[in-house]
Amino acid sequence: MNKSPLISVLIPSYNCGRYIKQALESVYAQNCGDIEIIVVDDGSQDDTKEVLKQYPEVKYVYQNHQGISAARNNCLKNAKGAYIAFLDADDYWTEGKLKDQLKYFDEHPECRIVFTAFENFTENEGLKTSKMVRDEIDFGKTFKFPIQSALIKKEVFEKYGCFMTELPIKEDTEFFYRLQFNGVDLNHFIDKVYCRRRLHEKNSTFTVNFPMKSFLPFVVKYLRKNIMKG
């Protein structure tokens, strides 16, 4: 009988063929052998599938384009690890992330999710000058909850659910609000930059037309339907 992996590294991807190799290599650089890697391709129209042929050990799952929440949920559906780590296909980790987080879990048995510091970056000088990108970079200096930096016990998803498919962006933000509402401690944090988030012209943050004034009504509606009962 095959042993289940300790960590499932889950990579949702949409037209990120030019970046995904760096993401995968950063996973291998963790030197944390007891893992599985699952890529859910959300209907990409680029060379993502061809790039992934270089990595036959990676589980590749294709779905018609449904958005980031559906892709993350499909990743979770296929995951067998006791711990979950999400990495977007256009981002990457630095060496030591997973080992340090596993050590943290060993030292804090009450912990269910641990984050690391992260930083946003852009390789496009023109993109850097836009106010939206400057705001996102500044946001990254204070916000410590990017899902790409987290290591999460799978039981958290089993108890509190997956991602809202109604949200085209900020699905991870809603998920963490939901955890906080349920009393999950989100203050477990390793103050070292292990996650680098790439900002570029095709980020859904910049391309999806979803006014943030609509975000909280979505969240409140979800909480009332699924949590605020009785």
Secondary structure as GFF3:
##gff-version 3
##sequence-region A 1 230
A	DSSP	beta_strand	7	13	.	.	.	ID=ss1
A	DSSP	alpha_helix	17	28	.	.	.	ID=ss2
A	DSSP	beta_strand	35	42	.	.	.	ID=ss3
A	DSSP	alpha_helix	48	52	.	.	.	ID=ss4
A	DSSP	beta_strand	59	63	.	.	.	ID=ss5
A	DSSP	alpha_helix	68	78	.	.	.	ID=ss6
A	DSSP	beta_strand	83	86	.	.	.	ID=ss7
A	DSSP	beta_strand	92	93	.	.	.	ID=ss8
A	DSSP	alpha_helix	97	107	.	.	.	ID=ss9
A	DSSP	beta_strand	113	121	.	.	.	ID=ss10
A	DSSP	alpha_helix	125	128	.	.	.	ID=ss11
A	DSSP	alpha_helix	131	142	.	.	.	ID=ss12
A	DSSP	three_ten_helix	147	149	.	.	.	ID=ss13
A	DSSP	beta_strand	151	153	.	.	.	ID=ss14
A	DSSP	alpha_helix	154	160	.	.	.	ID=ss15
A	DSSP	alpha_helix	171	181	.	.	.	ID=ss16
A	DSSP	beta_strand	189	198	.	.	.	ID=ss17
A	DSSP	alpha_helix	204	207	.	.	.	ID=ss18
A	DSSP	three_ten_helix	212	214	.	.	.	ID=ss19
A	DSSP	alpha_helix	215	226	.	.	.	ID=ss20
###
